[in-house]
Amino acid sequence: MRLTIVGALAFAAAASACDYSQRGDGFEMYVYAETSCGTADGYEQFWGSGDNPLCDCYNFNSQMNDNVKSFTFTASSSHSINIYKDANCDGTVLGSFTGNYIDKTVSSAGQAMSSFDICLIIG
């Protein structure tokens, strides 16, 4: 049991640092309810292969919806992300970028994000 607790604490510490992930998934997205990637008010994580050229959409849970204060996105330059105001990747696109990106203090407009999609760039 002790080893499990130590492992969980190590993961929580890693998740709270504003840094790119080293896990090696196709993409990873961590969203935080505090600036500078603090976890006390909550955070959510997403990861996957990111190998769909038609894009995969991800919705934030209700705690994070409209409450994102910072985030980290780790991916290769072959992956793009679009961040949306509404769930199901609908509504206004609040931001788009390719490859790794960190925002330690999301703008007030950006805090309204509710979903994002990951796309594989071909060619």
N, CA, C and O atoms as CSV, one atom per row, in Angstrom:
chain,resi,resn,atom,element,x,y,z
A,1,MET,N,N,0.825,-1.188,0.000
A,1,MET,CA,C,0.000,0.000,0.000
A,1,MET,C,C,0.866,1.246,0.000
A,1,MET,O,O,0.539,2.227,-0.669
A,2,ARG,N,N,1.956,1.221,0.735
A,2,ARG,CA,C,2.822,2.394,0.831
A,2,ARG,C,C,3.392,2.762,-0.531
A,2,ARG,O,O,3.464,3.943,-0.871
A,3,LEU,N,N,3.798,1.766,-1.319
A,3,LEU,CA,C,4.352,2.009,-2.641
A,3,LEU,C,C,3.313,2.674,-3.536
A,3,LEU,O,O,3.650,3.564,-4.316
A,4,THR,N,N,2.058,2.257,-3.434
A,4,THR,CA,C,0.986,2.856,-4.213
A,4,THR,C,C,0.816,4.330,-3.861
A,4,THR,O,O,0.655,5.162,-4.754
A,5,ILE,N,N,0.848,4.658,-2.593
A,5,ILE,CA,C,0.695,6.046,-2.156
A,5,ILE,C,C,1.854,6.897,-2.647
A,5,ILE,O,O,1.644,8.014,-3.120
A,6,VAL,N,N,3.072,6.384,-2.540
A,6,VAL,CA,C,4.241,7.124,-3.018
A,6,VAL,C,C,4.130,7.356,-4.517
A,6,VAL,O,O,4.419,8.452,-4.997
A,7,GLY,N,N,3.711,6.329,-5.265
A,7,GLY,CA,C,3.537,6.469,-6.710
A,7,GLY,C,C,2.476,7.499,-7.049
A,7,GLY,O,O,2.653,8.293,-7.973
A,8,ALA,N,N,1.375,7.492,-6.312
A,8,ALA,CA,C,0.313,8.469,-6.547
A,8,ALA,C,C,0.787,9.880,-6.258
A,8,ALA,O,O,0.458,10.809,-6.996
A,9,LEU,N,N,1.557,10.053,-5.189
A,9,LEU,CA,C,2.089,11.376,-4.869
A,9,LEU,C,C,3.061,11.846,-5.935
A,9,LEU,O,O,3.061,13.024,-6.293
A,10,ALA,N,N,3.886,10.953,-6.446
A,10,ALA,CA,C,4.830,11.319,-7.506
A,10,ALA,C,C,4.080,11.728,-8.758
A,10,ALA,O,O,4.464,12.694,-9.417
A,11,PHE,N,N,3.003,11.001,-9.103
A,11,PHE,CA,C,2.216,11.364,-10.275
A,11,PHE,C,C,1.547,12.713,-10.080
A,11,PHE,O,O,1.538,13.533,-10.999
A,12,ALA,N,N,0.988,12.961,-8.901
A,12,ALA,CA,C,0.339,14.246,-8.632
A,12,ALA,C,C,1.332,15.387,-8.742
A,12,ALA,O,O,0.999,16.444,-9.277
A,13,ALA,N,N,2.533,15.194,-8.249
A,13,ALA,CA,C,3.556,16.238,-8.351
A,13,ALA,C,C,3.931,16.480,-9.800
A,13,ALA,O,O,4.118,17.626,-10.209
A,14,ALA,N,N,4.042,15.414,-10.583
A,14,ALA,CA,C,4.384,15.571,-12.000
A,14,ALA,C,C,3.258,16.257,-12.747
A,14,ALA,O,O,3.506,17.091,-13.619
A,15,ALA,N,N,2.022,15.913,-12.413
A,15,ALA,CA,C,0.886,16.500,-13.109
A,15,ALA,C,C,0.727,17.979,-12.784
A,15,ALA,O,O,0.135,18.721,-13.568
A,16,SER,N,N,1.244,18.419,-11.648
A,16,SER,CA,C,1.050,19.807,-11.257
A,16,SER,C,C,2.120,20.739,-11.813
A,16,SER,O,O,1.991,21.958,-11.702
A,17,ALA,N,N,3.166,20.190,-12.406
A,17,ALA,CA,C,4.237,21.028,-12.953
A,17,ALA,C,C,3.863,21.479,-14.357
A,17,ALA,O,O,3.409,20.673,-15.170
A,18,CYS,N,N,4.051,22.760,-14.645
A,18,CYS,CA,C,3.813,23.258,-16.000
A,18,CYS,C,C,5.002,22.855,-16.860
A,18,CYS,O,O,5.961,23.613,-17.008
A,19,ASP,N,N,4.930,21.670,-17.417
A,19,ASP,CA,C,6.017,21.166,-18.239
A,19,ASP,C,C,5.439,20.174,-19.234
A,19,ASP,O,O,4.331,19.669,-19.050
A,20,TYR,N,N,6.193,19.899,-20.285
A,20,TYR,CA,C,5.758,18.919,-21.270
A,20,TYR,C,C,5.900,17.518,-20.698
A,20,TYR,O,O,6.828,17.241,-19.939
A,21,SER,N,N,4.983,16.642,-21.062
A,21,SER,CA,C,4.989,15.274,-20.572
A,21,SER,C,C,6.082,14.459,-21.254
A,21,SER,O,O,6.483,14.745,-22.383
A,22,GLN,N,N,6.545,13.457,-20.556
A,22,GLN,CA,C,7.534,12.527,-21.098
A,22,GLN,C,C,6.966,11.111,-21.207
A,22,GLN,O,O,7.723,10.158,-21.388
A,23,ARG,N,N,5.650,10.963,-21.100
A,23,ARG,CA,C,5.030,9.632,-21.128
A,23,ARG,C,C,5.184,8.944,-22.472
A,23,ARG,O,O,5.325,7.722,-22.522
A,24,GLY,N,N,5.160,9.694,-23.554
A,24,GLY,CA,C,5.343,9.106,-24.869
A,24,GLY,C,C,4.068,8.761,-25.613
A,24,GLY,O,O,4.121,8.045,-26.613
A,25,ASP,N,N,2.917,9.251,-25.155
A,25,ASP,CA,C,1.679,9.046,-25.909
A,25,ASP,C,C,1.696,9.935,-27.144
A,25,ASP,O,O,2.517,10.847,-27.240
A,26,GLY,N,N,0.796,9.677,-28.089
A,26,GLY,CA,C,0.703,10.507,-29.287
A,26,GLY,C,C,0.443,11.961,-28.927
A,26,GLY,O,O,1.041,12.869,-29.504
A,27,PHE,N,N,-0.465,12.180,-27.955
A,27,PHE,CA,C,-0.700,13.519,-27.417
A,27,PHE,C,C,-1.103,13.388,-25.958
A,27,PHE,O,O,-1.573,12.339,-25.517
A,28,GLU,N,N,-0.910,14.470,-25.221
A,28,GLU,CA,C,-1.395,14.580,-23.847
A,28,GLU,C,C,-1.850,16.011,-23.618
A,28,GLU,O,O,-1.175,16.958,-24.024
A,29,MET,N,N,-2.984,16.165,-22.972
A,29,MET,CA,C,-3.526,17.478,-22.642
A,29,MET,C,C,-3.890,17.452,-21.166
A,29,MET,O,O,-4.655,16.594,-20.724
A,30,TYR,N,N,-3.345,18.387,-20.408
A,30,TYR,CA,C,-3.673,18.561,-18.996
A,30,TYR,C,C,-4.278,19.949,-18.845
A,30,TYR,O,O,-3.681,20.934,-19.278
A,31,VAL,N,N,-5.452,20.035,-18.237
A,31,VAL,CA,C,-6.095,21.323,-17.981
A,31,VAL,C,C,-6.251,21.489,-16.475
A,31,VAL,O,O,-6.560,20.532,-15.765
A,32,TYR,N,N,-6.035,22.709,-15.993
A,32,TYR,CA,C,-5.997,22.995,-14.559
A,32,TYR,C,C,-6.951,24.135,-14.208
A,32,TYR,O,O,-7.127,25.070,-14.989
A,33,ALA,N,N,-7.562,24.049,-13.033
A,33,ALA,CA,C,-8.460,25.094,-12.551
A,33,ALA,C,C,-7.704,26.176,-11.788
A,33,ALA,O,O,-8.327,27.031,-11.157
A,34,GLU,N,N,-6.374,26.154,-11.833
A,34,GLU,CA,C,-5.525,27.182,-11.219
A,34,GLU,C,C,-4.474,27.628,-12.227
A,34,GLU,O,O,-4.112,26.869,-13.127
A,35,THR,N,N,-3.989,28.848,-12.081
A,35,THR,CA,C,-2.882,29.305,-12.909
A,35,THR,C,C,-1.621,28.522,-12.552
A,35,THR,O,O,-1.554,27.889,-11.499
A,36,SER,N,N,-0.646,28.569,-13.416
A,36,SER,CA,C,0.645,27.887,-13.229
A,36,SER,C,C,0.496,26.395,-12.946
A,36,SER,O,O,1.324,25.796,-12.260
A,37,CYS,N,N,-0.564,25.807,-13.478
A,37,CYS,CA,C,-0.790,24.353,-13.409
A,37,CYS,C,C,-0.971,23.829,-11.994
A,37,CYS,O,O,-0.601,22.691,-11.703
A,38,GLY,N,N,-1.530,24.639,-11.117
A,38,GLY,CA,C,-1.840,24.185,-9.765
A,38,GLY,C,C,-3.001,23.205,-9.781
A,38,GLY,O,O,-3.904,23.327,-10.609
A,39,THR,N,N,-2.987,22.239,-8.881
A,39,THR,CA,C,-3.998,21.176,-8.884
A,39,THR,C,C,-4.997,21.235,-7.727
A,39,THR,O,O,-5.930,20.432,-7.702
A,40,ALA,N,N,-4.841,22.139,-6.782
A,40,ALA,CA,C,-5.706,22.154,-5.593
A,40,ALA,C,C,-7.182,22.350,-5.943
A,40,ALA,O,O,-8.050,21.783,-5.280
A,41,ASP,N,N,-7.477,23.143,-6.972
A,41,ASP,CA,C,-8.870,23.386,-7.362
A,41,ASP,C,C,-9.360,22.406,-8.418
A,41,ASP,O,O,-10.510,22.483,-8.851
A,42,GLY,N,N,-8.504,21.493,-8.833
A,42,GLY,CA,C,-8.892,20.456,-9.789
A,42,GLY,C,C,-8.100,20.511,-11.080
A,42,GLY,O,O,-7.589,21.558,-11.476
A,43,TYR,N,N,-8.012,19.371,-11.719
A,43,TYR,CA,C,-7.395,19.271,-13.038
A,43,TYR,C,C,-7.965,18.054,-13.747
A,43,TYR,O,O,-8.586,17.189,-13.130
A,44,GLU,N,N,-7.747,18.003,-15.039
A,44,GLU,CA,C,-8.209,16.876,-15.833
A,44,GLU,C,C,-7.136,16.556,-16.868
A,44,GLU,O,O,-6.441,17.449,-17.352
A,45,GLN,N,N,-7.010,15.282,-17.198
A,45,GLN,CA,C,-5.989,14.871,-18.159
A,45,GLN,C,C,-6.610,14.057,-19.288
A,45,GLN,O,O,-7.583,13.329,-19.091
A,46,PHE,N,N,-6.034,14.195,-20.459
A,46,PHE,CA,C,-6.454,13.460,-21.643
A,46,PHE,C,C,-5.200,12.968,-22.345
A,46,PHE,O,O,-4.182,13.661,-22.340
A,47,TRP,N,N,-5.250,11.791,-22.948
A,47,TRP,CA,C,-4.129,11.320,-23.752
A,47,TRP,C,C,-4.646,10.283,-24.737
A,47,TRP,O,O,-5.716,9.703,-24.557
A,48,GLY,N,N,-3.863,10.067,-25.776
A,48,GLY,CA,C,-4.231,9.078,-26.780
A,48,GLY,C,C,-3.222,9.043,-27.903
A,48,GLY,O,O,-2.188,9.708,-27.853
A,49,SER,N,N,-3.534,8.265,-28.907
A,49,SER,CA,C,-2.613,8.123,-30.033
A,49,SER,C,C,-2.645,9.346,-30.939
A,49,SER,O,O,-1.631,9.697,-31.542
A,50,GLY,N,N,-3.793,9.992,-31.038
A,50,GLY,CA,C,-3.895,11.173,-31.896
A,50,GLY,C,C,-3.662,10.859,-33.356
A,50,GLY,O,O,-3.122,11.686,-34.090
A,51,ASP,N,N,-4.064,9.663,-33.794
A,51,ASP,CA,C,-3.762,9.243,-35.158
A,51,ASP,C,C,-4.946,9.339,-36.119
A,51,ASP,O,O,-4.950,8.677,-37.156
A,52,ASN,N,N,-5.936,10.143,-35.793
A,52,ASN,CA,C,-7.113,10.296,-36.641
A,52,ASN,C,C,-7.017,11.593,-37.447
A,52,ASN,O,O,-7.089,12.676,-36.866
A,53,PRO,N,N,-6.856,11.509,-38.782
A,53,PRO,CA,C,-6.796,12.738,-39.587
A,53,PRO,C,C,-8.134,13.478,-39.627
A,53,PRO,O,O,-8.181,14.647,-40.010
A,54,LEU,N,N,-9.229,12.803,-39.232
A,54,LEU,CA,C,-10.542,13.448,-39.189
A,54,LEU,C,C,-10.787,14.134,-37.853
A,54,LEU,O,O,-11.829,14.766,-37.675
A,55,CYS,N,N,-9.865,14.029,-36.917
A,55,CYS,CA,C,-9.895,14.666,-35.599
A,55,CYS,C,C,-10.756,13.894,-34.599
A,55,CYS,O,O,-11.765,13.291,-34.964
A,56,ASP,N,N,-10.345,13.922,-33.354
A,56,ASP,CA,C,-11.084,13.347,-32.237
A,56,ASP,C,C,-11.419,14.470,-31.270
A,56,ASP,O,O,-10.553,15.270,-30.917
A,57,CYS,N,N,-12.680,14.530,-30.839
A,57,CYS,CA,C,-13.155,15.590,-29.948
A,57,CYS,C,C,-13.194,15.084,-28.506
A,57,CYS,O,O,-13.575,13.943,-28.244
A,58,TYR,N,N,-12.793,15.954,-27.575
A,58,TYR,CA,C,-12.795,15.647,-26.145
A,58,TYR,C,C,-13.504,16.778,-25.402
A,58,TYR,O,O,-13.244,17.954,-25.653
A,59,ASN,N,N,-14.402,16.410,-24.485
A,59,ASN,CA,C,-15.118,17.385,-23.661
A,59,ASN,C,C,-14.541,17.398,-22.250
A,59,ASN,O,O,-14.151,16.357,-21.722
A,60,PHE,N,N,-14.488,18.583,-21.643
A,60,PHE,CA,C,-14.059,18.690,-20.252
A,60,PHE,C,C,-15.208,18.266,-19.346
A,60,PHE,O,O,-16.375,18.401,-19.712
A,61,ASN,N,N,-14.873,17.750,-18.154
A,61,ASN,CA,C,-15.926,17.416,-17.206
A,61,ASN,C,C,-16.542,18.708,-16.673
A,61,ASN,O,O,-16.005,19.793,-16.895
A,62,SER,N,N,-17.648,18.592,-15.983
A,62,SER,CA,C,-18.379,19.786,-15.545
A,62,SER,C,C,-17.566,20.671,-14.611
A,62,SER,O,O,-17.755,21.888,-14.607
A,63,GLN,N,N,-16.664,20.091,-13.817
A,63,GLN,CA,C,-15.838,20.895,-12.907
A,63,GLN,C,C,-14.895,21.816,-13.683
A,63,GLN,O,O,-14.669,22.955,-13.274
A,64,MET,N,N,-14.352,21.337,-14.787
A,64,MET,CA,C,-13.384,22.114,-15.563
A,64,MET,C,C,-14.044,22.981,-16.625
A,64,MET,O,O,-13.447,23.952,-17.089
A,65,ASN,N,N,-15.268,22.644,-17.014
A,65,ASN,CA,C,-15.965,23.386,-18.053
A,65,ASN,C,C,-16.059,24.866,-17.676
A,65,ASN,O,O,-16.580,25.203,-16.613
A,66,ASP,N,N,-15.565,25.736,-18.530
A,66,ASP,CA,C,-15.550,27.194,-18.307
A,66,ASP,C,C,-14.708,27.599,-17.100
A,66,ASP,O,O,-14.930,28.664,-16.525
A,67,ASN,N,N,-13.748,26.768,-16.710
A,67,ASN,CA,C,-12.974,27.053,-15.505
A,67,ASN,C,C,-11.482,26.755,-15.679
A,67,ASN,O,O,-10.775,26.564,-14.689
A,68,VAL,N,N,-10.999,26.714,-16.909
A,68,VAL,CA,C,-9.593,26.378,-17.162
A,68,VAL,C,C,-8.733,27.622,-16.991
A,68,VAL,O,O,-8.943,28.628,-17.670
A,69,LYS,N,N,-7.763,27.552,-16.080
A,69,LYS,CA,C,-6.879,28.692,-15.810
A,69,LYS,C,C,-5.478,28.493,-16.391
A,69,LYS,O,O,-4.744,29.462,-16.587
A,70,SER,N,N,-5.099,27.225,-16.669
A,70,SER,CA,C,-3.807,26.932,-17.298
A,70,SER,C,C,-3.892,25.547,-17.930
A,70,SER,O,O,-4.755,24.747,-17.570
A,71,PHE,N,N,-2.990,25.266,-18.877
A,71,PHE,CA,C,-2.965,23.944,-19.496
A,71,PHE,C,C,-1.616,23.662,-20.132
A,71,PHE,O,O,-0.838,24.572,-20.420
A,72,THR,N,N,-1.359,22.380,-20.345
A,72,THR,CA,C,-0.182,21.946,-21.101
A,72,THR,C,C,-0.649,20.971,-22.168
A,72,THR,O,O,-1.523,20.139,-21.924
A,73,PHE,N,N,-0.065,21.080,-23.344
A,73,PHE,CA,C,-0.361,20.178,-24.451
A,73,PHE,C,C,0.965,19.654,-24.964
A,73,PHE,O,O,1.835,20.432,-25.355
A,74,THR,N,N,1.124,18.345,-24.965
A,74,THR,CA,C,2.350,17.710,-25.444
A,74,THR,C,C,2.008,16.860,-26.658
A,74,THR,O,O,1.168,15.964,-26.576
A,75,ALA,N,N,2.648,17.136,-27.774
A,75,ALA,CA,C,2.430,16.360,-28.999
A,75,ALA,C,C,3.537,16.676,-29.984
A,75,ALA,O,O,4.304,17.622,-29.803
A,76,SER,N,N,3.604,15.876,-31.017
A,76,SER,CA,C,4.589,16.139,-32.064
A,76,SER,C,C,4.085,17.259,-32.967
A,76,SER,O,O,2.940,17.694,-32.849
A,77,SER,N,N,4.937,17.716,-33.859
A,77,SER,CA,C,4.521,18.753,-34.807
A,77,SER,C,C,3.578,18.183,-35.861
A,77,SER,O,O,3.135,18.910,-36.751
A,78,SER,N,N,3.267,16.897,-35.773
A,78,SER,CA,C,2.292,16.267,-36.671
A,78,SER,C,C,0.888,16.269,-36.083
A,78,SER,O,O,-0.027,15.691,-36.670
A,79,HIS,N,N,0.705,16.912,-34.931
A,79,HIS,CA,C,-0.606,16.989,-34.287
A,79,HIS,C,C,-1.017,18.445,-34.106
A,79,HIS,O,O,-0.222,19.280,-33.676
A,80,SER,N,N,-2.264,18.732,-34.440
A,80,SER,CA,C,-2.799,20.070,-34.193
A,80,SER,C,C,-3.952,19.958,-33.204
A,80,SER,O,O,-4.566,18.901,-33.056
A,81,ILE,N,N,-4.230,21.061,-32.537
A,81,ILE,CA,C,-5.321,21.115,-31.566
A,81,ILE,C,C,-6.129,22.378,-31.831
A,81,ILE,O,O,-5.574,23.432,-32.143
A,82,ASN,N,N,-7.441,22.257,-31.704
A,82,ASN,CA,C,-8.364,23.388,-31.748
A,82,ASN,C,C,-9.119,23.384,-30.430
A,82,ASN,O,O,-9.604,22.340,-29.993
A,83,ILE,N,N,-9.222,24.533,-29.800
A,83,ILE,CA,C,-9.918,24.655,-28.515
A,83,ILE,C,C,-11.226,25.404,-28.756
A,83,ILE,O,O,-11.236,26.457,-29.393
A,84,TYR,N,N,-12.333,24.855,-28.244
A,84,TYR,CA,C,-13.670,25.381,-28.520
A,84,TYR,C,C,-14.344,25.915,-27.259
A,84,TYR,O,O,-14.102,25.444,-26.147
A,85,LYS,N,N,-15.187,26.903,-27.470
A,85,LYS,CA,C,-15.959,27.487,-26.373
A,85,LYS,C,C,-17.027,26.515,-25.869
A,85,LYS,O,O,-17.270,26.433,-24.665
A,86,ASP,N,N,-17.661,25.784,-26.774
A,86,ASP,CA,C,-18.775,24.908,-26.413
A,86,ASP,C,C,-18.360,23.438,-26.415
A,86,ASP,O,O,-17.329,23.069,-26.976
A,87,ALA,N,N,-19.174,22.616,-25.783
A,87,ALA,CA,C,-18.941,21.168,-25.764
A,87,ALA,C,C,-19.079,20.592,-27.166
A,87,ALA,O,O,-19.619,21.236,-28.065
A,88,ASN,N,N,-18.589,19.383,-27.338
A,88,ASN,CA,C,-18.677,18.645,-28.596
A,88,ASN,C,C,-17.988,19.356,-29.756
A,88,ASN,O,O,-18.362,19.183,-30.916
A,89,CYS,N,N,-16.975,20.158,-29.425
A,89,CYS,CA,C,-16.171,20.876,-30.421
A,89,CYS,C,C,-17.036,21.757,-31.313
A,89,CYS,O,O,-16.860,21.808,-32.530
A,90,ASP,N,N,-17.969,22.445,-30.677
A,90,ASP,CA,C,-18.854,23.387,-31.358
A,90,ASP,C,C,-18.572,24.799,-30.863
A,90,ASP,O,O,-17.867,25.002,-29.874
A,91,GLY,N,N,-19.136,25.759,-31.567
A,91,GLY,CA,C,-19.018,27.152,-31.153
A,91,GLY,C,C,-17.722,27.787,-31.598
A,91,GLY,O,O,-17.045,27.295,-32.500
A,92,THR,N,N,-17.392,28.873,-30.961
A,92,THR,CA,C,-16.216,29.667,-31.294
A,92,THR,C,C,-14.931,28.890,-31.047
A,92,THR,O,O,-14.783,28.227,-30.020
A,93,VAL,N,N,-13.995,28.977,-32.003
A,93,VAL,CA,C,-12.658,28.416,-31.802
A,93,VAL,C,C,-11.862,29.455,-31.019
A,93,VAL,O,O,-11.633,30.563,-31.506
A,94,LEU,N,N,-11.443,29.101,-29.810
A,94,LEU,CA,C,-10.729,30.031,-28.932
A,94,LEU,C,C,-9.227,30.027,-29.180
A,94,LEU,O,O,-8.528,30.960,-28.784
A,95,GLY,N,N,-8.733,28.991,-29.829
A,95,GLY,CA,C,-7.309,28.909,-30.122
A,95,GLY,C,C,-6.985,27.662,-30.909
A,95,GLY,O,O,-7.701,26.664,-30.836
A,96,SER,N,N,-5.901,27.725,-31.663
A,96,SER,CA,C,-5.408,26.592,-32.449
A,96,SER,C,C,-3.896,26.633,-32.440
A,96,SER,O,O,-3.305,27.712,-32.487
A,97,PHE,N,N,-3.265,25.484,-32.381
A,97,PHE,CA,C,-1.810,25.433,-32.480
A,97,PHE,C,C,-1.377,24.030,-32.861
A,97,PHE,O,O,-2.175,23.092,-32.853
A,98,THR,N,N,-0.109,23.902,-33.194
A,98,THR,CA,C,0.489,22.637,-33.611
A,98,THR,C,C,1.665,22.326,-32.697
A,98,THR,O,O,2.457,23.210,-32.371
A,99,GLY,N,N,1.776,21.069,-32.286
A,99,GLY,CA,C,2.893,20.656,-31.439
A,99,GLY,C,C,2.730,21.114,-30.003
A,99,GLY,O,O,1.630,21.464,-29.575
A,100,ASN,N,N,3.825,21.109,-29.261
A,100,ASN,CA,C,3.815,21.430,-27.829
A,100,ASN,C,C,3.363,22.862,-27.562
A,100,ASN,O,O,3.688,23.781,-28.313
A,101,TYR,N,N,2.596,23.034,-26.461
A,101,TYR,CA,C,2.132,24.370,-26.083
A,101,TYR,C,C,1.813,24.382,-24.592
A,101,TYR,O,O,1.212,23.442,-24.072
A,102,ILE,N,N,2.212,25.436,-23.917
A,102,ILE,CA,C,1.896,25.628,-22.498
A,102,ILE,C,C,1.334,27.029,-22.319
A,102,ILE,O,O,1.868,27.994,-22.867
A,103,ASP,N,N,0.261,27.140,-21.555
A,103,ASP,CA,C,-0.291,28.443,-21.194
A,103,ASP,C,C,-0.486,28.434,-19.682
A,103,ASP,O,O,-1.381,27.758,-19.174
A,104,LYS,N,N,0.350,29.180,-18.962
A,104,LYS,CA,C,0.303,29.197,-17.496
A,104,LYS,C,C,-0.781,30.109,-16.946
A,104,LYS,O,O,-1.185,29.967,-15.792
A,105,THR,N,N,-1.255,31.045,-17.762
A,105,THR,CA,C,-2.313,31.964,-17.337
A,105,THR,C,C,-3.246,32.197,-18.520
A,105,THR,O,O,-2.993,33.066,-19.355
A,106,VAL,N,N,-4.310,31.430,-18.590
A,106,VAL,CA,C,-5.251,31.504,-19.701
A,106,VAL,C,C,-6.025,32.819,-19.626
A,106,VAL,O,O,-6.401,33.260,-18.540
A,107,SER,N,N,-6.261,33.442,-20.774
A,107,SER,CA,C,-7.026,34.690,-20.827
A,107,SER,C,C,-8.453,34.445,-20.346
A,107,SER,O,O,-8.902,33.301,-20.279
A,108,SER,N,N,-9.159,35.513,-20.013
A,108,SER,CA,C,-10.542,35.352,-19.552
A,108,SER,C,C,-11.404,34.731,-20.651
A,108,SER,O,O,-12.299,33.941,-20.351
A,109,ALA,N,N,-11.153,35.069,-21.910
A,109,ALA,CA,C,-11.899,34.447,-23.014
A,109,ALA,C,C,-11.562,32.962,-23.105
A,109,ALA,O,O,-12.445,32.134,-23.324
A,110,GLY,N,N,-10.289,32.629,-22.938
A,110,GLY,CA,C,-9.853,31.239,-23.012
A,110,GLY,C,C,-10.395,30.379,-21.886
A,110,GLY,O,O,-10.555,29.170,-22.054
A,111,GLN,N,N,-10.679,30.986,-20.738
A,111,GLN,CA,C,-11.215,30.226,-19.606
A,111,GLN,C,C,-12.578,29.633,-19.921
A,111,GLN,O,O,-13.038,28.730,-19.221
A,112,ALA,N,N,-13.228,30.129,-20.961
A,112,ALA,CA,C,-14.543,29.629,-21.353
A,112,ALA,C,C,-14.473,28.328,-22.147
A,112,ALA,O,O,-15.506,27.817,-22.579
A,113,MET,N,N,-13.267,27.780,-22.347
A,113,MET,CA,C,-13.144,26.556,-23.146
A,113,MET,C,C,-13.909,25.406,-22.511
A,113,MET,O,O,-13.944,25.251,-21.290
A,114,SER,N,N,-14.525,24.599,-23.385
A,114,SER,CA,C,-15.309,23.449,-22.935
A,114,SER,C,C,-14.907,22.149,-23.616
A,114,SER,O,O,-15.234,21.067,-23.128
A,115,SER,N,N,-14.193,22.246,-24.753
A,115,SER,CA,C,-13.798,21.044,-25.477
A,115,SER,C,C,-12.617,21.356,-26.387
A,115,SER,O,O,-12.264,22.517,-26.594
A,116,PHE,N,N,-12.018,20.309,-26.923
A,116,PHE,CA,C,-10.925,20.477,-27.885
A,116,PHE,C,C,-10.896,19.272,-28.812
A,116,PHE,O,O,-11.398,18.199,-28.474
A,117,ASP,N,N,-10.301,19.462,-29.991
A,117,ASP,CA,C,-10.087,18.316,-30.863
A,117,ASP,C,C,-8.615,18.209,-31.229
A,117,ASP,O,O,-7.892,19.202,-31.297
A,118,ILE,N,N,-8.202,16.980,-31.459
A,118,ILE,CA,C,-6.837,16.644,-31.840
A,118,ILE,C,C,-6.893,16.079,-33.248
A,118,ILE,O,O,-7.696,15.194,-33.542
A,119,CYS,N,N,-6.035,16.596,-34.117
A,119,CYS,CA,C,-6.006,16.139,-35.502
A,119,CYS,C,C,-4.595,15.722,-35.883
A,119,CYS,O,O,-3.620,16.359,-35.484
A,120,LEU,N,N,-4.494,14.662,-36.649
A,120,LEU,CA,C,-3.217,14.240,-37.202
A,120,LEU,C,C,-3.010,14.984,-38.513
A,120,LEU,O,O,-3.875,14.961,-39.389
A,121,ILE,N,N,-1.874,15.637,-38.645
A,121,ILE,CA,C,-1.555,16.378,-39.863
A,121,ILE,C,C,-0.854,15.419,-40.817
A,121,ILE,O,O,0.185,14.851,-40.483
A,122,ILE,N,N,-1.416,15.246,-41.985
A,122,ILE,CA,C,-0.840,14.341,-42.980
A,122,ILE,C,C,-0.207,15.164,-44.088
A,122,ILE,O,O,-0.806,16.105,-44.610
A,123,GLY,N,N,1.012,14.790,-44.432
A,123,GLY,CA,C,1.666,15.461,-45.556
A,123,GLY,C,C,2.669,16.373,-45.139
A,123,GLY,O,O,3.306,17.013,-45.975
